[in-house]
Amino acid sequence: MQSFSPLESLGFHCNLTFKAFSAVLEKRLAGTGVSRVQFMALAHLIVLGTMPQKDLAELLSITSASTVRLVDRLSRDGWAKRTSDPEDRRIKLVSPTLEALETWTEMSNHAREITARAYAGITDDEINAVKTVLKKVRENLL
């Protein structure tokens, strides 16, 4: 039996692609006062809205202790607020602030430029096909 090659896996290719995006994003954000992880956290909060701190940790693939420190920094910088869930006060909810929405507008320019660079030479149909396939893969894995 032939051994499995990671190159056969969309997950492997997604991971390599994510690392490439992350490296460019980190360079792009240098000197802005926003870290790559803060950017990613804000992206999730702005797109998905208020969520339990635990869910944010899962989305970012970081520990709960790291998430506490991250949300502390986001709160300190005025980009997020942490509140207790009214139904279960043990659950901490994280929400983006109005300042985060304003900051996101500026940070979006970085994301647009990186995305344009990444998608150079690729048609909209190709991009949409990849998105469709990856969505189906995620649904199959849930």
N, C-alpha and C positions, 0 to 999 in steps of 0.2 A: 504494500500500500504506500502510495506517495504521500509525503508529508505536506501539510497545509502551508501555503505561502501567504503571508500577510498581504501581499499585493493583490490577492484575489478578493479581499474584503473592502467593501465600501467604507466600513468603519475605519480601517487603517488609512485609506485615502482621505477621509474626512479629518482624521486626527492630524495628518501631515498638512492639510490645507489650513486647518485651524491654527496650527503653530506658525505657518507662514503669515496669515493674517495678524496674529498676535504680535509677531516680531515687528512687522511694519507699523502696526498701531502703536506699540511701545515707543518706537523711534519717533513717530509723528507727534506723540503726546509729550515727549521730553521737553521740559521747561514750561509746561502749561500749568503744573501744579495738580494735574489729574493723572492718577496711575491707570494702567491698563485694567486692573481689577475694579477700580472705582468706575471707570467707563463702562465696563461690562455690567456692573451692578446697576448703574443708572439706566442702561439700555433695557435691562429686564424690568426695572421698576416703572419706567415710563411706558413701555409697551404693554406690560401685563398689569400694572397698577399695584395697589397695596397688596402685600402678601405676608404670610408668616415668615419670620426670620429664618426658620428651619428650611422653608422652601427656597429662599434665596441662596442659602448655603448649598443645597442640592443642585440648583441651576448652575452655580459657579464652580461646583466640585471642590469646595473648600470645607474645612472643619467648622463646627459650630463656634469654637473659640476664635478662629480667624474671622468668622462672620461677625461676631460681637465687636471685635476691634475695627473691622471694616465699617460697620454701621455706626460705631462711635465716631469714626473720622468723617463719614458722610454727614452725620448730625452736626458735628463741630463746624464743618464747612457750610452748613445750611442747605444741604442738598437732600436730606432725608430726615424723617422724624420717626421715632419709635413710640408706639402706644401699646397698651394692653388690649387684647381681644376682649370685648365686652361680655362674651359668653364663656370665656375661659381665660382668666387673668394671667395664667402661667404662660400663655402664648403671646409672644411679642410680634406685633404687626409693624412692618416697615413700609412707609409711604414716601413717594417723591414730594418735594416741596415745590412751590411756585418758582423759587430760585433755580431748582434743578431743571425745571422745564425751560427756563430762559437759558441756562448754561447748556442744556442739551441742544438747543438750536445752534449754538456756536460749535459744539463738539460734533454735530451732525455733518458739518462741512468736512471735517477730517475723515469721517466714515464714508462720505460720498466720494471723496477723492481716492481713497484706498480702494473702494469698490470699483470705481471706474478703471483704475490701474489694473486691478485683478481681472476684470471682465474684458479687457482689451482683446479684440479679435474673436470674441465669442458673441454669437447672435442672441437676441432676446429669446428666441424660440429654444435655443440650447440651454440658456439659463433657466427658463421656465420648466423645461423637461427635467433638468437636474433637481430643481426644487420639488417637482411632483414626485419623482422617484424617491427622494430622501424622505418626503412626508409619508409615503407608503411604507417605507422601511421602518420609520419610527412607529407608525400605527401597528405594523406587524409585531413589533417588539414589546408593545404595551400589553 
